[in-house]
Amino acid sequence: MNSAAAPEAMRPASDLASGSQVSRKGRILAWAAWDWGSAAFNAVMTTFVFTVYLTSNAFGGEDQASAVLGGALAIAGAAIALLAPVTGQRSDAGGRRKLWLGVNTAAVALLTALCFFVFPRPEFLLLGVTLIALANVFFEFAGVNYNAMLTQISTPQNIGKVSGFGWGMGYLGGIVALLVVLQLFVQPSFEWFGASTAEGLNIRLVAVFSALWFFIFALPVLFAVPEVPRTRQGPGLGFLASYGLLVRRIKAIYRTSPHTIYFLLASAVFRDGLAAVFTFGGIIAAGTFGFELKDVIFFAIFGNVVAAVGAVLGGLLDDRIGPKAVITGSLAGLLLAGTAILVLGNDDHAVFGISWAGSTTFWVFGLFLCLFVGPAQSSSRAYLGRLAPPGESGELFGLYATTGRAVSFLAPALFTLCITVAAPLVAPGEAQRWGILGIMVVLLAGLLLLLPVKAPDKADIAVVPAA
């Protein structure tokens, strides 16, 4: 039983170090398959296809529909921030990590499939945004348990490589899912009933495809990875009492391993900047660099390939030089690439006598941004996995989700602020480019917060009170 009063010599190793010292390739592949499958929800439903459908004129106008969707997602984010740590805590203690991963994944798949009934009429807008918002909540809950499994399937020697492999599978899965959706539903290569645009049938069928894709690829991990042992003896805590235990454990973590808390705060900031790179990348490509929709899609495909390669290579480096060095180097690379895009803009340049168009600037440095995003994301997960106290990975990754949600307004707010400030000072059509500065400020702030944080091998593992 963990005890906050344990003497220094008796302090436990991390959840990772106290687990299996042998990783099995089958379990790693099964675990990474969940990442591959989840890309159908991330890339298809919430980024490129279904939310675009929901915010179209068919639902009452882009402005109104976008506002309703944004409000629903904001409510979902608040629910995630409040509930994620406790759901992770309870799955840890009850020995039900795999069970709740399965339940939450099934809920996401069901809610996604129900989007088939969102017809392209204003009266169906509320149904659509409600389904997407609820699916986001359950997806994050599933992600807490999924990330916590990282300590079960990896060892201290390969956790970086395993985490990077999972992120890489996620990126590649998104590419394959998008290509299938484009070829079968959006720009079909052959005639079939699913290609019909009447009543939005093709897009509604995309929801069914995404649900099946996610559910099928999520199954292997539920069979291959064993359930965690139950740690709580006797009657379980009530739901509200779990928050009291959560507060006591956060205090204990800060007292016995303050750098765990420091990393949670620093990563929350730079992860918001990482998310903004993908969120606003397509917008900047179209608005500032004049990319057409097909060009944006091509860039998204190449960008995901490069991000996958970066995640895998970053994972290999992680195990050799440590996650902090990988994250620090990645953030520095992101700042350099982002600065190049901001400074060079869409103007033509001559480099050693070779003409350099604005679109080339975005292709080159935009892909560099993608290259560095993957390692920063995968090493952040591996960093936290190395610091998780025994039996507490779920709760810690729940805090990881909560801190990320708590500052998720930073990059969008600064992106908008920089554009607003620049608008009266620059030529028409040039202000959007300055939104990049807002994203760079968030990444720089995250880097500066990370620098004083100790690497996992130099930080103490927290000693937390038992339930």
C-alpha positions in Angstrom: 0.0 0.0 0.0 1.4 3.4 -0.9 2.0 5.8 2.0 3.0 9.4 2.0 5.0 8.7 5.1 7.2 6.1 3.5 10.9 6.7 4.2 13.2 7.7 1.3 14.7 4.3 1.0 11.3 2.7 0.8 10.0 5.0 -1.9 8.6 3.0 -4.8 9.8 2.9 -8.3 7.5 4.3 -11.0 4.6 2.3 -12.4 6.7 1.7 -15.4 9.8 0.4 -13.6 7.7 -1.8 -11.2 5.9 -3.5 -14.1 7.0 -6.1 -16.6 10.6 -5.8 -17.8 9.8 -7.6 -21.0 7.7 -6.0 -23.7 5.8 -8.2 -26.2 5.5 -7.2 -29.8 2.0 -8.6 -30.1 0.7 -6.4 -27.3 2.5 -3.3 -28.6 0.9 -3.9 -32.1 -2.5 -4.4 -30.5 -2.1 -1.3 -28.4 -1.0 0.8 -31.4 -3.9 -0.5 -33.4 -6.2 1.6 -31.1 -4.3 4.7 -32.1 -4.6 3.7 -35.8 -8.4 3.3 -35.4 -9.0 6.4 -33.3 -7.7 8.5 -36.2 -11.1 8.0 -38.0 -12.7 10.0 -35.2 -10.0 12.6 -34.9 -9.2 13.2 -38.6 -12.5 12.3 -40.3 -15.2 13.2 -37.8 -13.8 16.2 -35.9 -11.3 17.8 -38.3 -11.8 17.4 -42.0 -15.2 16.0 -42.9 -18.1 15.7 -40.5 -17.7 19.0 -38.6 -17.2 20.7 -41.9 -20.6 19.2 -42.9 -22.2 20.3 -39.6 -21.0 23.9 -40.1 -22.3 24.2 -43.7 -25.1 26.4 -44.9 -27.5 23.4 -44.8 -27.6 23.7 -41.0 -28.7 27.4 -40.9 -25.5 29.2 -42.0 -21.8 28.8 -41.2 -21.6 31.4 -38.6 -24.5 30.1 -36.5 -23.6 26.5 -36.9 -20.0 27.1 -36.0 -21.0 29.0 -32.9 -23.3 26.2 -31.8 -20.6 23.6 -32.4 -18.0 25.7 -30.6 -20.3 26.1 -27.6 -21.0 22.4 -27.4 -17.3 21.5 -27.6 -16.6 24.0 -24.9 -19.1 22.3 -22.6 -17.5 19.0 -23.5 -14.1 20.3 -22.7 -15.2 21.5 -19.2 -16.7 18.1 -18.5 -13.5 16.4 -19.5 -11.4 18.7 -17.3 -13.7 18.0 -14.3 -14.1 14.2 -14.8 -10.9 12.8 -16.4 -8.7 12.5 -13.3 -11.4 10.8 -11.3 -12.3 8.3 -14.1 -8.6 7.4 -14.4 -8.3 7.1 -10.6 -11.3 4.8 -10.3 -10.2 2.5 -13.2 -6.8 2.2 -11.6 -8.1 1.3 -8.2 -10.8 -1.0 -9.3 -8.6 -3.0 -11.7 -10.9 -2.0 -14.6 -8.6 0.0 -16.9 -9.2 -2.3 -19.9 -12.9 -2.6 -19.2 -13.4 1.2 -19.2 -11.2 1.6 -22.3 -13.6 -0.8 -24.0 -16.8 0.8 -22.6 -15.7 4.3 -23.6 -14.5 3.2 -27.0 -17.8 1.5 -27.7 -19.6 4.7 -26.6 -17.6 6.7 -29.1 -18.3 4.3 -31.9 -22.0 4.2 -31.1 -22.3 8.0 -30.9 -20.3 8.3 -34.1 -22.6 5.8 -35.9 -25.7 7.7 -34.7 -24.4 10.7 -36.7 -25.9 8.9 -39.7 -29.3 10.3 -38.5 -28.1 13.9 -38.8 -29.8 15.1 -41.9 -28.7 18.3 -43.6 -31.4 20.5 -42.2 -31.3 23.2 -39.4 -33.5 21.2 -37.1 -30.8 18.5 -36.9 -28.0 20.8 -35.9 -28.5 20.3 -32.2 -28.5 16.6 -32.6 -25.3 16.6 -34.6 -23.3 18.9 -32.2 -24.6 17.0 -29.2 -23.4 13.6 -30.6 -20.0 15.0 -31.5 -19.6 16.7 -28.1 -20.5 13.6 -26.2 -18.3 11.5 -28.4 -15.4 13.9 -27.6 -16.0 13.4 -23.9 -16.0 9.6 -24.1 -13.0 9.7 -26.5 -10.9 11.6 -23.9 -12.0 9.2 -21.2 -10.9 6.3 -23.4 -7.6 8.1 -24.1 -6.9 8.4 -20.4 -7.0 4.6 -20.0 -5.3 4.0 -23.3 -2.3 6.3 -22.4 -2.1 4.7 -19.0 -1.6 1.3 -20.7 1.7 2.5 -22.0 3.3 1.5 -18.8 1.9 -2.0 -19.1 3.2 -2.8 -22.5 6.6 -1.0 -22.4 9.8 -1.1 -20.3 12.1 1.7 -19.1 14.3 0.8 -22.0 11.8 1.2 -24.8 8.9 3.4 -23.6 9.9 6.2 -25.9 10.0 3.9 -29.0 6.7 2.4 -28.1 5.0 5.7 -27.5 6.4 7.1 -30.8 5.2 4.0 -32.6 1.7 4.5 -31.3 1.7 8.2 -32.4 3.1 7.2 -35.8 0.3 4.6 -36.2 -2.3 7.2 -35.4 -1.0 9.6 -38.0 -0.8 6.9 -40.7 -4.2 5.6 -39.8 -5.6 9.1 -40.3 -4.1 9.2 -43.8 -5.5 5.9 -44.8 -9.0 6.6 -43.3 -9.1 10.0 -45.1 -8.0 8.4 -48.4 -10.8 5.8 -48.1 -13.3 8.5 -47.3 -12.3 10.6 -50.3 -12.3 7.7 -52.7 -15.6 6.1 -51.5 -17.7 9.0 -50.3 -16.4 12.6 -50.9 -14.9 12.2 -54.4 -16.0 8.6 -55.3 -13.9 6.8 -57.8 -16.9 4.7 -59.0 -20.7 4.9 -58.8 -22.4 3.3 -55.9 -25.3 4.1 -53.6 -22.9 5.5 -50.9 -21.7 8.2 -53.3 -25.2 9.8 -53.4 -25.2 13.4 -52.0 -29.0 13.4 -51.7 -29.9 14.2 -48.0 -26.2 14.2 -47.3 -26.2 10.4 -47.6 -22.5 10.2 -48.5 -21.4 12.2 -45.5 -23.8 10.4 -43.1 -22.3 7.1 -44.3 -18.9 8.5 -43.5 -20.0 8.5 -39.9 -20.9 4.8 -40.1 -17.6 4.0 -41.7 -15.7 6.0 -39.0 -17.5 4.2 -36.2 -16.8 0.7 -37.7 -13.1 1.7 -38.4 -12.6 2.8 -34.9 -14.4 -0.1 -33.3 -12.7 -2.8 -35.3 -9.2 -1.5 -34.8 -9.9 -1.0 -31.1 -10.7 -4.7 -30.5 -7.1 -6.1 -30.5 -6.0 -4.2 -27.4 -9.0 -5.5 -25.5 -7.9 -9.1 -26.1 -4.1 -8.8 -26.1 -3.4 -6.6 -23.0 -4.2 -8.0 -19.6 -6.3 -6.1 -17.1 -4.5 -4.3 -14.3 -4.8 -5.8 -10.8 -7.2 -4.3 -8.3 -5.4 -2.1 -5.8 -8.2 -1.0 -3.6 -9.3 -3.4 -0.8 -12.8 -3.3 0.7 -15.7 -1.1 -0.3 -14.9 1.5 -3.0 -15.0 5.2 -2.6 -18.1 7.1 -3.6 -17.8 9.3 -6.6 -17.7 12.6 -4.7 -15.2 11.1 -2.2 -12.9 10.4 -5.1 -12.4 14.1 -5.5 -11.2 14.4 -1.9 -8.7 11.7 -2.6 -7.7 13.4 -5.8 -6.9 16.6 -4.0 -4.9 14.8 -1.3 -2.9 13.0 -4.0 -2.2 16.2 -6.0 -0.8 17.7 -2.7 1.2 14.6 -2.1 2.6 14.7 -5.7 3.6 18.3 -5.3 5.2 17.6 -1.9 7.2 14.4 -2.9 7.7 15.0 -6.7 7.1 18.7 -7.5 8.6 18.3 -11.0 5.7 16.0 -11.9 3.4 18.9 -11.4 5.8 21.3 -13.1 5.8 19.0 -16.2 2.0 18.8 -16.2 1.8 22.6 -16.3 4.6 23.1 -18.9 3.2 20.4 -21.1 -0.3 21.8 -21.0 1.0 25.0 -22.5 3.2 23.6 -25.2 0.6 20.9 -26.1 -1.9 23.7 -26.8 0.6 25.1 -29.2 1.2 21.8 -30.9 -2.6 21.3 -31.3 -2.8 24.8 -32.9 -0.2 23.9 -35.5 -2.7 21.4 -37.0 -5.8 23.3 -36.1 -4.7 26.5 -37.9 -2.3 25.0 -40.5 -4.9 24.4 -43.1 -6.5 27.8 -42.5 -3.2 29.6 -43.0 -2.3 27.5 -46.1 -5.6 28.6 -47.7 -5.9 32.1 -46.4 -2.3 33.3 -46.5 -0.7 31.1 -49.1 -3.6 30.7 -51.5 -3.9 26.9 -51.3 -7.0 25.4 -52.9 -8.9 22.7 -51.0 -7.2 19.9 -52.9 -3.8 21.5 -52.1 -4.8 21.6 -48.4 -5.8 18.0 -48.5 -2.5 17.0 -50.2 -0.5 18.9 -47.6 -2.5 17.3 -44.8 -1.6 13.9 -46.2 2.1 14.6 -46.6 2.1 16.4 -43.2 0.7 13.4 -41.5 3.3 11.1 -43.1 6.1 13.4 -42.0 4.6 13.7 -38.5 4.5 9.9 -38.3 8.1 9.6 -39.3 9.1 12.3 -36.8 7.2 10.5 -34.0 8.9 7.2 -34.7 12.4 8.7 -34.9 11.7 10.9 -31.9 10.7 7.7 -30.0 14.0 6.1 -30.8 15.9 9.2 -29.7 13.8 9.4 -26.5 15.1 6.0 -25.2 18.7 7.2 -25.9 18.8 10.8 -24.8 15.7 11.1 -22.7 12.2 12.7 -23.4 13.1 16.2 -22.1 15.9 16.6 -24.7 13.6 15.4 -27.5 10.8 17.7 -26.4 13.1 20.7 -26.0 14.7 20.1 -29.4 11.3 19.6 -31.1 10.0 22.9 -29.6 13.1 24.7 -30.8 12.6 23.3 -34.3 9.0 24.3 -34.3 9.9 27.9 -33.3 12.5 28.1 -36.1 10.2 26.7 -38.8 7.3 28.9 -37.6 9.5 32.0 -37.6 10.6 31.2 -41.2 7.0 31.0 -42.3 6.1 34.3 -40.5 9.1 36.2 -41.9 9.1 34.9 -45.4 5.4 34.9 -45.9 3.8 34.4 -49.4 6.4 36.6 -51.2 8.7 35.2 -53.9 12.4 35.0 -52.9 15.6 34.1 -54.6 17.9 31.5 -52.8 21.3 31.2 -54.4 19.9 32.3 -57.7 17.0 29.9 -57.5 13.5 31.4 -57.4 11.5 30.5 -54.3 7.7 30.9 -54.4 5.6 31.6 -51.3 3.8 28.2 -51.7 7.3 26.6 -51.5 7.9 28.4 -48.3 4.8 26.8 -46.7 5.5 23.4 -48.1 9.1 23.3 -46.9 8.7 24.9 -43.5 5.2 23.6 -42.9 6.5 20.1 -43.3 9.3 20.9 -40.8 6.6 21.9 -38.4 4.9 18.6 -38.8 8.2 16.8 -38.4 8.7 18.2 -34.9 5.1 18.0 -33.7 5.2 14.1 -33.6 8.2 13.7 -31.3 7.0 16.4 -28.9 3.7 14.7 -28.6 5.0 11.1 -28.2 7.8 12.1 -25.8 5.4 14.0 -23.6 3.4 10.8 -23.1 6.5 8.8 -22.4 7.8 11.5 -20.0 4.7 11.2 -17.9 4.7 7.4 -18.1 8.2 7.4 -16.5 6.9 9.5 -13.6 3.7 7.7 -12.8 3.6 6.3 -9.2 2.8 2.5 -9.0 -0.9 1.8 -9.8 -1.6 5.5 -10.5 -1.0 5.8 -14.3 -4.7 6.4 -15.1 -5.1 9.1 -12.5 -2.0 10.9 -13.7 -3.0 10.7 -17.3 -6.4 12.0 -16.2 -4.6 15.1 -14.8 -2.6 15.3 -18.0 -6.0 15.6 -19.9 -7.3 18.1 -17.4 -4.3 20.5 -17.5 -4.4 20.4 -21.3 -8.1 21.3 -21.4 -7.6 24.0 -18.8 -5.3 26.1 -21.1 -6.7 25.0 -24.4 -7.9 28.6 -25.0 -4.4 30.1 -25.1 -3.3 29.4 -28.7 -6.7 30.2 -30.3 -7.0 33.4 -28.3 -3.4 34.6 -29.2 -3.9 33.6 -32.8 -7.0 35.7 -33.0 -5.4 38.6 -31.0 -2.4 38.8 -33.2 -4.6 38.9 -36.4 -6.8 41.6 -34.8 -3.8 43.8 -33.8 -2.1 43.3 -37.2 -5.2 44.0 -39.4 -5.0 47.8 -39.3 -1.2 47.8 -39.6 -0.7 45.7 -42.7 -2.1 45.4 -46.2 -5.4 43.6 -46.7 -5.0 39.9 -46.7 -1.7 40.0 -44.8 -3.1 40.0 -41.2 -3.8 36.3 -41.0 -0.1 35.5 -41.4 0.6 37.2 -38.1 -1.6 34.7 -36.3 1.4 32.4 -36.5 3.1 34.7 -34.0 0.4 33.9 -31.4 1.1 30.2 -31.8 4.9 30.8 -31.6 4.4 32.7 -28.3 2.5 29.7 -26.8 5.2 27.3 -27.9 8.0 29.6 -26.5 6.1 29.9 -23.2 5.9 26.1 -23.0 9.6 25.7 -23.8 10.6 28.2 -21.1 8.4 26.5 -18.5 9.9 23.1 -19.5 13.6 24.2 -19.2 13.8 24.2 -15.4 11.8 20.9 -15.1 14.0 17.9 -14.2 14.3 15.0 -16.6 12.4 11.9 -15.4 15.6 10.0 -14.5 16.5 12.9 -12.2 13.1 13.5 -10.6 11.6 11.6 -7.6 8.6 9.4 -8.1 5.7 10.7 -6.1 4.5 8.9 -3.0 0.7 9.2 -2.8 -1.7 8.3 -0.1 -3.9 5.2 -0.5 -7.6 5.4 -0.8 
